[in-house]
Structure formats: C-alpha cells, structure tokens
C-alpha cells in the first residue's frame, strides 16, 4: 500500500473514533437529568469512550474504539423532597454528567474529525496533482 493510502487509512480510523466520541458525548448530554424511578435506583452514569492505538492493515498507526466504560465519579445530589426518587432526607441523586465538559469533549472531537478530514483532502489533492504531472 502506498504512503498516501496508508495516511488516508490512518485518518479514516481517526474519523471513526471521533464519531464514536461525539455519539457518546451526545448520549451523556441527553441523559444529564435522568434520575432513577425510586430512591434505591441509580441515575444514568456518564460513559467514557476507550480509544487505543493500533497498527492498520496498511502498516500505518491508527486508532480504534475498544468500547466505553462507566465514569465512577460520585453522583450529584439535589434537594427535592417531592421527587419520587428522593431519599429519606429529600435528596435526589442526579447523573454524574457535566454538560459543559461534554460540550467541550464534543467540540474537541469535532475539531479532531475535521483535522482528519483535511488530511484526507490533502492526500487526495496530492494524488490528483501527481496524476496531472504524469499526464503531461
């Protein structure tokens, strides 16, 4: 495989990984206020994508998603004694999701996705220029 094709494969693996990061961050934001139904039920727990470097078939280094893990930080608590999931002291456990952190993760993943896309476009442009030179 050519160096350009290997670079495109590496960038494509990065784009796939960033897509998963954006999807998981969006799921976290969507569930940021999801509580349990009863006082003994845990609310939604934030998920974190697990990324790992790998050697691609082209020989280039890329990234792959190995799954997602639960963020084990403490749940937030809010005083709301009228909520059905409130404990005996009137506190409701809320997800350990910080929407600001999730939005920053989404922005970072978007920028990384765009950087990989720009790399693919640059490789495509170089290939087209090389073909134009060969045609002359």
N, C-alpha and C positions, 0 to 999 in steps of 0.2 A: 504494500500500500504506500502511496506517495506521502510525503510530509504534509502536503496540503490536505489530503484526505484524512490523515491522522489528526491534524489540527481541527478539522471540521467535526470529526467524531468526538474529540475531547470537548469541544464547545457544545455539541448537541447533548452530551451527557450532563454538562453543567446546566443546560436549559431544562432538561427533565428534572434535575434535582431542585432547581429553583421553583419550578411549577409545583412540586410537592410541598416545598416550604410555604409558598403562598396559599395553597389549599389548606394546610394545617393551621396556619395563622388565621385564615378566614373562619375556619371551624371554631377556633378558640374565641374569636370575637363574637361569633353568632351565639355562643353559649356562655358569654360573660356574665349573664344574670340568671342562669339556670340553677335553680335550687332543687333540693330533694323534696319529695312529696310529704315525708314525715320527718320528725326530729332526728330519727336514727339513720336516715338515708343521707349518704354523701352527695354533695352537689357535683356538677361537672368538674373534672380535673383537667387542667391545662395539659396539652400534648406538645412534645418537642420532637422534631424530626431528627433522625440519626443518619448522618451522612458519612461516607467513608471513601477514601481514595482507592482507586482500583486501576489495574492495567487493562486497557481495552484490547480488543482483537487486533487493532491496528498497531499496537505496541505503545501507543500514547498513554499518558496518565490521564485518568478521568475521575469522575465522582459517581457514586451510586447511592441510592437511598436504601438503608438497611431496615427501615421501619420507623416507628415512633415510640417514644416512651412517655410515661406519665410524669409530670412535674410534681415532685413530692413536697413542695413547699406548703406551708400552712394555708388553710382556707381563710378567707376574710370573714369577719363576723359583723353583723349589723343588728342593732336593737329594733325589733319589730314584733312585739308580743302577739299581734293579731294574725301573723302569718301561720299557715298550717304546719310549716316545718320549724317553727320556733321551739327552742328547748324550754326546760322548766324555768329558766331565767329570762326568757323572752328574746334570746339571740338566735338569729338565723345564720347558718353557715352558707357563705356565698363562694362561688368558684375562685380559684387562685389565679384568675386571669386579669392581667393589667392591660387594658385596651391600648394604652399609649405604647407599651412595649410591643404588643402585637402589630400595631400600625408601623412602628419602626422596623420590625422584622419584615413586614410586607414591603416596605419601601426598599430595604436593603436587598431583598430577594428580587424585586423588580429591576433594580439597577444592575444586579449581577446577571439577570436574564438578558437585559439589553446589551451588556458588555459581551456576552457570549454570542448574541445575535450579530453584533457589529463585527465580531471576529469572523463569523461565517461569511458575512457580506464582504469583508476584506479578502478572504481566501477566494471567494467567487470572482471578485474583481481581478485579483492577480491571475487566476486561471484564464479568465477572458482576455486579459492583456497578453499573456503568453501565447494563447491561440491566435490572437491578432498578429503577433510578431511572426509566428510560423507561417501564416497565410501570405506574407509579403514575399 
